[in-house]
Amino acid sequence: TTPVYSTVLETLGSVVVLRAFNTVEATQLELPQTYEIKIMYRASFVPTEQQRILYKGKDLQIKSVRRDGERYKMQYVITATAIWKDSYYSALKITTH
């Protein structure tokens, strides 16, 4: 069965690939890409490792979340890896310019 995702939040964010593997060997081993995603802090929303990020057609698994910055520039810094299997977690959509 195909999982049904419910969107918890759609937001703008900065997305940086921290580690990418473009070799044939890495592709065969299915080594994941690692991303750092920064979104604005909201008191009404806290990202968790049980959620997923849908970004440019990729399903990213949240590995860690930390709050960063000073009071007036607070943000969440999320580390996530690309996953290849379907999951049953709620989705966090991030769109960028």
N, C-alpha and C positions, 0 to 999 in steps of 0.2 A: 504494500500500500504506500501511497505517496503522502508524506507528512503535510499537514496544513499549518502554515505559518500565520501568526497574527502579528501585525506590526505594532510595536510598542512605542516607537519614536522614529520620525523622519527628521533628519537634521543635516546641516552642513558640517563638514569637518575636514581636517587635513589628514591625508593618508600617505605614508611613506613606506616603501618596501625596504625592510631592514636586511633581509637575506633572501636572495632569489637564486634558484638553480636552473640554468639553461642548458646543461649538458645532457646528452642522450642517456648517460648512465644515471644521472639524477632523476630524469623523467621515468626511467624504467624502475628505479627504486621508490618512486613516488614520494620523494623528499618534499616537505611542505615549504611554501614561501612564508616568511614571517613579516607581519605588517605592524607599524605603530600608527594608531589612529588617535587623534586629539579632537575632542568635542567640548563644547561649552558646558560648564557645570550648571546643573539645575537641582534645586532642593527637592523637586517633585519626581526626579528620576535618578536611579543609581544603576549603572550597568553591572551585570553579574556574569559569572562564568557559565551559567545555565542558558544564557541567551546566545544568539548568533548575529552576525553582521552580514547583511547582504550588500555587496559592493561590486559594481560593474559586472554583474552576473556571477560573482564568486560567493561561495558560502564560507564565511570565516568563523572559526571557533575562537572565542575569547579565552585567552590563557591567563591574563592578569589585568587588573584595573587598579590605578592609583590616582589620587587627587593631587593636583600639582598647581603651583602658582600662589600669588598673593590674593588677599581677600577680594579685591576688585577685578582680578583677572583669573579667577579660579577656572580650572579645566580638568577633565578626566583624560588620562593617558591610558589607552588600552593597547595591550599587545595581543595579537591574534594570529592564527595560522590558517592557511587554506586547508579545507578538508575535502575529501573526495566522496564520502558516503552521505546518504540522507540522514537527517536527524529529526527529532521531535521537539526541539526547543523553540521558544518564541524568537522572533527575528527583530533585530535592530537594524533599520535601514539607514545608511549614510549616503547622502548625495554630495557631490562636489561640483564646483564650477568647471 
